[in-house]
Amino acid sequence: MTRKQKRMSVILAGLGFLAAAAGLTFYALGQKASYFYMPADLAAASVPPGQRIRLGGLVEKGTIVRGQGATVAFSVTDKQKSVKVTYTGILPDLFREEQGVITEGAFGPDGVFVADSVLAKHDERYMPKEVADGLKAKGVWQESTN
């Protein structure tokens, strides 16, 4: 093997290693992806039960029902459609009706969204970016001028 052939084989082996590492990285990241939806977007998206997604919108007024232990049921709305959500755990202190919220989880076989985490706004002027963008696109939410 000549010196040129050795150098070329080392370069090709390095490129092959980098391609394999990049491929494995993209595969791993694709498995953890969780797509963001507003309630009105779900009808067009046809999300299968068990697929992990992020659901955002406003907590619908009058829908918070506390169940056994730390189980809470509520609805997330974008003022066009609503989605029933159940969550077992401690809710953020700022979780309340008509406030922006993002839930992460999957739909159960009964069509109810089972959340494993709930994220709420952190002060009176903040709205989660995805929720604010979605509500603005539908003409439902306007920024406060404070």
C-alpha angles and dihedrals in degrees: 000000000000125000091253092053092050091051091048093050091051091050092048092048090051091049090049091051092049091048091051092048092049091047093051091047093052091046092052093047091049091056092055097045114122115191123219120234137174116216093256090051093058096075092059094040098056095207111198119230111269097027110127115238142156115243118197139180139091126318103251115241115254096012103099109112120175113213137181113332113328096345116125129181123198141145128249115211140180090197090261102063136006133216123202112232132191123196132180113201143052113317121220114267092244094054109121143130120301093013128123115265139172119202126191123206142076141280116264123222090264092060095252116128110240108205123201094185135026123198120194134187118276102219140006095272100045125093120177106261096237092049094046092049092048094047092045091052089055092046093240104112130047126187117254115243096223 
